[in-house]
Amino acid sequence: MDDFSALSYFSSLANSAAMEYFAALADFASLNIDFSDLSISDGRKTDSSGEGNNAISLLWQKTDSSGEGSGAISLLWQQRQNDVNNHVAFRPPHSYLPICEDSKKPYVGKVFKTLDEAREGVKPDSKKDISESSVQKKIRRRKPSTRNGCKARITATLNDDGNYVFTSFSELHNHSLVTEDVRHLMKFNRKMDESHQMIMLKCAKSNIGPVRAFRIFKELVGSFEEVGCTSKDFKNLSYSMNSYADGVDAQLLLDRFLSKRKTDECFKCEYLVDETHKVKSLFWSDAVAVQNYSLFGDAVSFDATYTTNRYDMIFAPFTGKDNHGGCVTFGAGLLTREDVNSYSWILKQFIECMGTAPAMIITDQDPTLKIAVENVMPNTRHRFCMWHIMMKLAQKLSNSLREDAELKSEIHSVVWSELDEPVDFERKWTEVLDQYELTDNTWLADMFSLRSYWIPAYFRDLSMSGLFRTTSLSESENSFFRR
């Protein structure tokens, strides 16, 4: 081995690469050498004291396992000669090269007509002085930096012929590269085309979120690798679609309803706007709903407890029950406020659309809704949801009676009985309160004063009253619309 050639070669390496190489060799040869003080000076390796090639000398003097001498340096020089013979560039330890055929690799001097042919998207560091007036400042989300000083890059310049020429190419990375099974997740390989947008749009119409839409698309194409993007890309597309309709979505809905009303005389749509021209109340119904009301509109369930998340509006459907026990919709509305005026307006629109008021309407125990029903529907029997009332029973009892199962059983038997007359109910109610000393309970006294609004004994004269004791129909419909 040529000693001078080996030392000249290692002395000519860049400082950081050489130090890394020597440190790896020292570890390989089990030498206790500190390379942190080494520096390059006049093409020679010296330590901080300037006394010469101490580290190289130690490596040079270290013998291999056979005792023949120069073990570590010999191995390093031999590896370098193999790399030169195989046309492999110098690669320091802890570095990575992409696995690619030589015929597919770019090289300095290769000419392309367009940047697209040179794989568009590789951008060198820009050092242009751009004035603030020519660039619109954008608010960007803060995220941790992923830069690690990797020097792998390719540079192309425009020559006099109008073609692009590669002027430099470095394929050596200082970090691990992605494996083939996750290569499709790289940003350059991800792309959302019309098929993705179509699936996302159809799922949005069905109230399906972006994550479930991503899974549905995966099932359609067969695997995650064939999707072509990630679930986060679906979320970004959903955000872009919502941003596109932001501020005009209410107008789009009104335009669609008004257009349908022109072509369908049975379609009913009314709305109110506030001082800022924002929709505050909306009601709609169609011909099928009107027909259902004419057949099954004796009793109506009206629930205004479901609030939409996006617009903070109350979704209030009018629901009935057909002869099969299934839910039928008579109409629906959106409200921004839960006050007497809002409830009165939507109840008036419902009566105008259907022609007549129902014989009975069941709602939750809302005092404003109670006033609105009395004002708009004076001849309609108003009933409170028994389930909402009985759910409060445990909270209104004392701690000693809250866990009394016998007390709860007796109260439930008195309240839910459909065979008792009003006189029988009042007698049994009084007996239970006297037995458990609950005559001073304010909440039970208030519920007794409102007994004609929720106790089944007071609705025996109405048909179908036994089928409408709670607003569970409306809540079931809310669950359907939520999907």
C-alpha positions in Angstrom: 0.0 0.0 0.0 1.3 3.5 -0.9 1.6 5.3 2.5 1.9 8.7 0.9 -1.2 8.2 -1.3 -3.3 7.0 1.7 -2.3 9.9 3.9 -2.7 12.5 1.2 -6.2 11.2 0.4 -7.5 11.2 4.0 -5.9 14.6 4.6 -7.7 16.1 1.6 -11.2 15.1 2.9 -13.6 17.7 4.2 -13.0 18.2 7.9 -16.4 17.0 9.2 -16.5 13.9 6.9 -12.9 13.0 7.8 -13.5 13.3 11.5 -16.6 11.1 11.2 -14.6 8.6 9.3 -11.7 8.5 11.7 -14.0 8.3 14.7 -15.7 5.3 13.1 -12.3 3.7 12.5 -11.2 4.3 16.0 -14.3 2.7 17.4 -13.7 -0.2 15.0 -10.1 -0.6 16.2 -11.1 -0.1 19.9 -8.9 2.9 20.2 -9.5 5.5 22.9 -9.0 8.6 20.7 -10.7 12.0 21.0 -11.2 13.4 17.5 -13.0 16.6 18.6 -9.8 18.6 18.7 -8.6 17.7 15.2 -8.6 20.3 12.5 -7.3 20.8 8.9 -4.3 23.0 8.4 -2.3 23.2 5.2 -3.6 19.9 3.9 -2.3 18.0 7.0 -4.2 16.5 9.9 -3.0 18.1 13.1 -4.4 18.2 16.6 -5.1 21.4 18.5 -1.5 21.5 19.9 -0.1 21.4 16.4 2.1 18.4 17.2 1.2 16.5 14.1 -0.8 13.5 12.9 -1.3 11.9 16.2 -4.7 10.3 15.5 -3.6 9.1 12.0 -0.4 7.7 13.5 -2.4 5.8 16.1 -4.6 4.3 13.4 -1.6 3.6 11.3 0.2 1.8 14.0 -2.8 -0.3 15.1 -2.3 -3.8 13.9 -5.1 -6.1 12.7 -5.9 -9.4 14.3 -3.2 -11.2 12.3 -0.5 -8.9 13.7 0.6 -7.8 10.3 0.2 -4.1 11.0 -1.7 -1.1 9.7 -5.0 -3.0 10.1 -7.5 -0.1 10.4 -5.9 2.2 7.8 -5.5 -0.8 5.4 -9.1 -1.7 5.7 -10.2 1.9 5.1 -7.8 2.4 2.1 -8.9 -1.0 0.6 -12.6 0.0 0.9 -11.8 3.3 -0.9 -10.0 1.5 -3.7 -13.1 -0.8 -4.2 -15.4 2.3 -4.3 -13.2 3.9 -6.9 -13.1 0.8 -9.1 -16.9 0.5 -8.8 -17.4 4.2 -9.5 -18.9 4.9 -6.1 -18.4 8.3 -4.6 -17.0 8.8 -1.1 -19.6 8.0 1.5 -18.9 8.9 5.1 -20.4 6.7 7.9 -24.0 7.3 8.8 -24.9 8.4 5.3 -27.4 7.0 2.9 -27.7 6.5 -0.9 -31.0 5.9 -2.8 -31.4 2.5 -4.4 -31.7 3.3 -8.1 -30.3 2.0 -11.4 -27.5 4.0 -12.9 -29.4 4.5 -16.1 -32.2 6.3 -14.2 -29.9 8.6 -12.2 -29.4 12.2 -13.4 -25.8 13.4 -14.1 -24.1 16.7 -14.6 -24.5 17.9 -18.2 -27.8 16.2 -18.9 -30.1 18.4 -20.9 -33.9 18.8 -20.6 -36.3 21.0 -22.7 -38.6 21.7 -19.8 -38.5 21.6 -16.0 -41.3 19.1 -16.1 -39.0 16.6 -17.8 -36.5 17.3 -15.1 -39.1 16.3 -12.5 -40.6 19.6 -11.5 -40.7 20.5 -7.9 -37.1 20.6 -6.8 -36.4 24.1 -5.7 -32.9 25.4 -4.7 -32.5 27.9 -1.9 -33.8 31.2 -3.1 -31.6 34.2 -2.3 -33.5 36.9 -4.2 -34.3 40.1 -2.4 -38.1 40.3 -2.5 -39.6 43.5 -1.2 -42.5 43.2 1.3 -44.8 45.3 -0.9 -44.6 42.6 -3.7 -45.5 39.7 -1.4 -48.7 39.2 0.5 -48.0 38.1 4.0 -49.7 34.9 4.9 -50.4 33.5 8.4 -48.9 30.1 8.6 -49.3 27.5 11.2 -46.2 27.0 13.4 -44.7 23.5 13.2 -41.4 22.0 14.3 -38.5 22.2 11.9 -37.5 19.0 10.2 -34.2 20.4 8.6 -31.1 18.4 9.4 -28.5 19.9 7.1 -28.8 17.3 4.3 -26.6 18.3 1.3 -28.4 16.1 -1.2 -29.5 18.3 -4.1 -29.7 18.8 -7.8 -29.2 22.1 -9.7 -30.3 23.0 -13.2 -29.6 26.1 -15.1 -31.0 27.6 -18.3 -28.5 27.6 -21.2 -28.3 29.7 -24.3 -30.4 27.2 -26.3 -33.3 27.6 -23.9 -32.8 24.1 -22.4 -32.2 23.2 -18.8 -28.8 21.5 -17.9 -27.9 19.8 -14.7 -24.9 21.6 -13.3 -24.5 19.8 -10.0 -25.8 16.6 -8.5 -25.3 15.1 -5.0 -27.3 12.0 -4.0 -25.7 11.5 -0.6 -28.1 11.9 2.3 -27.3 12.3 6.0 -30.6 10.7 7.1 -32.4 7.4 6.5 -34.6 7.2 3.4 -38.2 6.1 3.1 -38.8 2.5 2.3 -40.8 1.3 -0.7 -43.9 0.4 1.3 -44.4 4.0 2.5 -43.1 5.8 -0.6 -46.7 6.6 -1.6 -47.0 8.8 1.5 -44.4 11.2 0.3 -45.8 14.6 -0.6 -44.6 14.4 -4.2 -46.4 11.1 -4.7 -49.7 12.2 -3.1 -52.3 13.7 -5.4 -56.0 14.3 -5.2 -57.8 14.1 -8.6 -61.5 14.3 -9.6 -62.3 10.9 -8.2 -61.2 11.9 -4.7 -63.2 15.1 -4.9 -66.3 13.3 -6.2 -66.2 10.8 -3.3 -65.6 13.6 -0.8 -68.6 15.6 -2.2 -70.9 12.6 -2.1 -69.9 11.8 1.4 -70.4 15.4 2.5 -73.9 15.3 1.1 -74.5 12.2 3.2 -73.1 13.9 6.3 -70.0 11.6 6.3 -66.8 13.1 7.6 -63.4 13.2 5.8 -61.9 10.3 7.8 -64.7 7.9 7.0 -64.7 9.1 3.4 -61.0 8.2 3.2 -61.8 4.7 4.5 -64.6 4.3 2.0 -62.3 5.3 -0.8 -59.7 2.8 0.4 -62.3 0.0 0.2 -63.2 1.1 -3.3 -59.6 1.0 -4.6 -58.5 -2.0 -2.6 -55.7 -0.8 -0.3 -54.2 2.3 1.3 -51.3 2.3 -1.2 -53.8 2.7 -4.1 -55.6 5.7 -2.5 -53.0 8.2 -3.6 -53.2 10.4 -0.5 -53.6 10.4 3.2 -56.5 11.0 5.5 -55.0 14.4 6.3 -55.3 15.3 2.6 -59.0 14.4 2.8 -59.4 16.7 5.9 -57.6 19.5 4.0 -60.0 19.0 1.0 -63.0 19.1 3.4 -61.7 22.4 4.9 -61.2 23.9 1.4 -64.8 22.9 0.4 -66.2 24.5 3.6 -64.1 27.6 3.1 -65.4 27.9 -0.5 -69.0 28.0 0.8 -68.2 30.1 3.9 -70.4 33.2 4.0 -72.6 32.1 1.1 -73.8 28.7 2.3 -77.1 30.1 3.6 -77.8 31.9 0.3 -77.1 28.6 -1.6 -79.6 26.8 0.6 -82.2 29.6 0.1 -81.7 29.6 -3.6 -82.2 25.9 -3.8 -85.4 26.0 -1.7 -86.8 29.0 -3.7 -86.0 27.3 -7.0 -87.7 24.2 -5.9 -90.8 26.2 -4.7 -91.1 27.6 -8.2 -91.2 24.1 -9.8 -93.2 22.4 -7.1 -96.3 24.2 -5.8 -96.6 21.8 -2.9 -93.2 22.7 -1.6 -93.3 25.1 1.3 -90.4 27.3 2.3 -90.4 30.4 4.5 -87.6 32.2 6.3 -86.8 35.3 8.4 -83.6 37.4 8.5 -82.2 39.6 11.2 -80.9 43.2 11.1 -77.6 41.9 9.6 -79.4 40.0 6.8 -78.5 36.6 8.4 -81.1 33.8 8.4 -82.5 33.5 11.9 -85.6 31.2 11.2 -86.3 28.7 8.4 -89.1 26.3 7.8 -89.7 23.9 4.9 -92.0 21.0 4.0 -92.8 19.1 0.8 -95.8 17.3 -0.8 -94.9 13.9 0.8 -94.8 15.5 4.3 -98.2 17.2 3.7 -99.7 13.9 2.6 -98.3 12.1 5.6 -99.8 14.8 7.9 -103.2 14.3 6.3 -103.0 10.6 7.2 -101.1 10.5 10.4 -101.3 14.0 11.8 -103.5 13.5 14.8 -100.5 13.6 17.1 -97.2 15.5 16.5 -93.9 15.4 18.3 -92.0 18.6 18.2 -88.4 18.5 19.6 -86.2 21.6 19.7 -83.3 20.2 21.7 -80.9 19.3 18.9 -78.4 22.0 18.2 -76.2 21.8 15.1 -72.5 22.1 15.8 -71.4 24.2 12.8 -73.9 27.0 12.8 -75.2 26.8 16.4 -78.8 26.7 15.2 -81.6 24.6 16.6 -82.9 21.9 14.3 -86.6 21.4 15.1 -88.4 18.6 13.1 -92.2 17.9 13.3 -92.5 14.1 13.6 -95.4 11.7 13.6 -96.0 7.9 13.6 -97.5 5.9 10.7 -99.7 2.8 10.9 -96.6 0.6 11.0 -95.1 2.4 14.0 -92.4 4.1 11.9 -91.4 7.8 12.0 -92.8 10.1 9.4 -91.7 13.7 8.9 -94.2 16.5 8.6 -91.7 19.4 8.3 -88.6 20.8 9.8 -87.1 24.1 10.8 -83.9 25.9 11.9 -84.0 28.5 14.6 -81.3 30.7 16.1 -83.1 31.5 19.3 -85.3 29.6 21.7 -87.8 32.3 22.6 -91.6 32.7 22.3 -91.4 34.7 19.0 -89.2 32.1 17.3 -91.4 29.2 18.4 -94.6 31.1 17.6 -93.3 31.8 14.0 -92.4 28.2 13.2 -95.7 26.9 14.6 -97.7 29.3 12.5 -95.8 28.3 9.4 -96.5 24.6 10.2 -100.3 25.3 10.5 -100.4 27.4 7.3 -98.5 24.6 5.4 -100.7 21.7 6.7 -104.0 23.6 6.8 -105.0 22.5 10.3 -103.5 22.2 13.7 -102.9 18.8 15.3 -105.2 17.4 18.0 -102.2 16.9 20.3 -98.5 18.1 20.3 -95.9 16.7 22.6 -92.7 18.7 23.4 -90.1 19.0 26.1 -90.9 20.9 29.3 -89.9 24.4 27.9 -91.9 27.3 29.4 -91.4 29.5 26.3 -92.6 26.7 24.1 -95.6 26.2 26.4 -96.6 29.9 25.9 -96.1 29.6 22.1 -98.3 26.6 21.8 -101.1 28.2 23.9 -101.0 31.3 21.7 -100.8 29.7 18.3 -102.6 26.4 18.9 -105.3 27.2 21.5 -107.4 24.1 20.6 -104.5 21.7 20.6 -103.8 19.6 23.6 -100.2 20.2 24.8 -98.3 17.3 26.4 -94.9 17.3 28.0 -92.4 14.5 27.5 -92.7 12.1 30.5 -89.2 10.8 30.0 -87.6 14.2 30.5 -89.6 14.8 33.6 -89.0 11.4 35.2 -85.2 11.7 34.5 -85.1 14.6 37.0 -86.8 12.6 39.8 -83.6 11.3 41.4 -82.1 14.8 41.4 -85.1 16.3 43.2 -85.1 13.8 46.1 -83.1 13.9 49.3 -79.9 11.9 49.7 -81.7 9.4 51.9 -84.4 8.7 49.4 -82.4 8.9 46.2 -81.4 5.3 46.3 -84.7 4.0 47.6 -85.8 1.5 44.9 -89.2 0.9 46.5 -90.1 4.6 46.4 -89.1 4.9 42.7 -91.1 1.8 41.8 -94.2 3.2 43.5 -93.9 6.6 41.9 -93.4 5.0 38.4 -96.4 2.8 38.8 -98.6 5.7 39.7 -97.2 8.0 37.0 -97.0 5.7 34.0 -100.4 3.9 34.5 -102.8 4.3 31.6 -105.8 2.6 33.3 -106.4 5.1 36.1 -108.8 8.0 35.8 -107.6 11.5 37.0 -109.3 10.9 40.4 -107.5 7.6 40.9 -104.2 9.2 40.0 -104.6 12.1 42.4 -105.5 9.7 45.3 -102.5 7.4 44.7 -100.1 10.4 44.2 -101.2 11.8 47.6 -100.8 8.4 49.3 -97.2 8.0 48.1 -96.2 11.5 49.1 -97.7 11.1 52.6 -96.1 7.7 53.0 -92.6 9.0 52.3 -93.1 12.5 53.8 -92.6 14.2 50.5 -95.5 16.7 50.8 -93.0 19.6 51.3 -91.0 18.7 48.1 -91.3 21.8 45.9 -90.5 20.1 42.6 -93.1 17.3 43.1 -95.7 20.0 44.0 -94.9 21.8 40.8 -95.2 18.6 38.7 -98.5 17.9 40.4 -99.8 21.3 39.4 -98.8 20.6 35.8 -100.3 17.0 35.9 -102.7 17.7 33.1 -99.7 18.3 30.7 -98.0 14.9 31.2 -99.9 12.3 33.2 -101.5 9.7 30.9 -104.8 9.7 33.0 -105.6 13.2 31.5 -105.1 12.1 27.9 -107.3 9.0 27.8 -110.0 10.8 25.7 -107.4 11.3 22.8 -106.7 8.7 20.2 -103.1 7.6 19.9 -102.2 9.3 23.2 -100.7 6.1 24.4 -98.3 6.1 21.5 -97.0 9.6 22.3 -95.9 9.8 25.8 -92.3 10.9 25.1 -90.4 12.8 22.3 -88.4 9.7 21.5 -89.7 9.8 17.9 -88.1 13.2 17.4 -84.9 12.1 19.1 -84.7 9.1 16.9 -85.2 11.3 13.8 -82.4 13.6 15.1 -80.1 10.6 15.3 -81.0 9.8 11.7 -80.3 13.4 10.4 -77.1 13.5 12.5 -75.7 10.6 10.4 
